[in-house]
Amino acid sequence: MHPQLEILLELQDLKAQKRELEEAAEEHVHDIEKKVFQVQPEDAVAHLEAKIEEMENSLDPEIEGRYRRIADRSARPVVPVLNGICYGCFMAVPTAMTRTNEQIRWCEHCGSFIYFVD
């Protein structure tokens, strides 16, 4: 798999973890105040934000710009292609497209980065 694609997938996972932490922090404010020993959700979110920023900056400039644009409008900027169908927009990807993950590709319909699953 292309190294930049691996970074994109990891970024997507980190952002999902950050969203879950933020939601959990809002739901459990009273429970958190009752516990003595714990990791503060704000600290965990700040740590994830720093890691996300570091990883975004490690991307090639063109890929980073595209990733930021897609991530601003979608929670899943990197989606799989299963049986020729993009799971970002559920449209068929062109059959002429090489089915390999050695290059960075995106869906012609929704713009999401795609990777092929066998």
C-alpha positions in Angstrom: 0.0 0.0 0.0 1.2 3.5 -0.8 2.8 5.1 2.3 0.7 8.3 1.9 -2.4 6.2 1.7 -1.5 4.5 5.0 -1.1 7.9 6.6 -4.5 9.0 5.3 -6.1 5.9 6.8 -4.4 6.4 10.1 -5.5 10.1 10.2 -9.1 9.1 9.6 -8.9 6.7 12.5 -7.4 9.3 14.8 -10.1 11.9 13.9 -12.8 9.3 14.6 -11.2 8.6 18.1 -11.1 12.3 18.7 -14.8 12.7 17.9 -15.7 9.8 20.2 -13.6 11.3 23.1 -15.3 14.7 22.6 -18.8 13.1 22.6 -18.0 10.9 25.6 -16.7 13.9 27.5 -19.9 15.8 26.9 -22.1 12.8 28.0 -20.1 11.9 31.2 -19.3 15.3 32.7 -21.0 14.3 36.0 -19.4 10.9 36.2 -16.0 12.3 35.5 -16.3 14.8 38.4 -16.9 11.9 40.8 -13.8 9.9 39.9 -10.5 10.6 41.6 -7.9 9.0 39.3 -8.5 9.4 35.6 -7.1 10.8 32.4 -8.8 14.1 31.6 -10.6 13.9 28.3 -9.3 17.4 27.3 -5.7 16.0 27.7 -6.5 13.0 25.5 -8.1 15.3 22.9 -5.2 17.7 22.9 -2.8 14.7 22.4 -4.8 13.4 19.5 -5.0 16.9 17.9 -1.2 17.2 18.1 -0.7 13.8 16.5 -3.2 14.6 13.8 -1.5 17.8 13.0 1.9 16.1 12.9 0.6 13.4 10.5 -1.1 16.0 8.3 2.1 17.9 7.9 4.0 14.7 6.9 1.8 14.3 3.8 2.9 15.6 0.4 1.6 19.2 -0.1 -0.8 18.2 -2.9 -2.3 15.3 -1.0 -2.5 17.3 2.2 -4.5 20.1 0.5 -6.9 17.6 -1.0 -7.2 15.7 2.2 -8.1 18.9 4.2 -10.7 19.9 1.7 -12.4 16.5 1.7 -12.1 16.1 5.5 -13.8 19.5 6.0 -17.0 18.1 4.3 -16.8 14.4 5.2 -16.0 12.4 8.3 -14.6 9.7 6.0 -12.2 11.2 3.5 -10.7 7.7 2.7 -13.1 5.0 1.7 -12.8 1.4 0.4 -13.8 0.2 -3.1 -15.5 -3.2 -2.9 -16.6 -5.0 -6.0 -16.0 -1.9 -8.1 -18.2 0.3 -5.9 -16.9 3.4 -4.0 -18.2 3.3 -0.4 -18.1 7.1 -0.2 -20.8 7.7 -2.8 -21.8 4.1 -3.8 -21.1 4.8 -7.5 -19.1 2.4 -9.7 -15.5 3.3 -10.3 -14.3 3.1 -13.9 -13.3 -0.4 -14.8 -10.2 1.0 -16.6 -8.8 2.1 -13.3 -5.9 -0.1 -12.2 -7.0 -2.0 -9.1 -3.9 -1.4 -7.0 -3.1 0.5 -3.8 0.4 1.4 -4.9 -0.9 4.8 -6.1 -3.0 7.5 -4.5 -6.4 7.6 -6.2 -9.7 9.3 -5.6 -13.2 8.7 -6.7 -14.2 10.7 -9.8 -17.7 11.1 -8.4 -17.3 12.1 -4.7 -13.6 13.0 -4.6 -12.8 10.8 -1.6 -9.5 9.0 -1.5 -10.1 5.4 -2.4 -8.3 2.1 -1.7 -9.2 -1.3 -3.2 -10.2 -4.3 -1.1 -9.9 -7.7 -2.6 
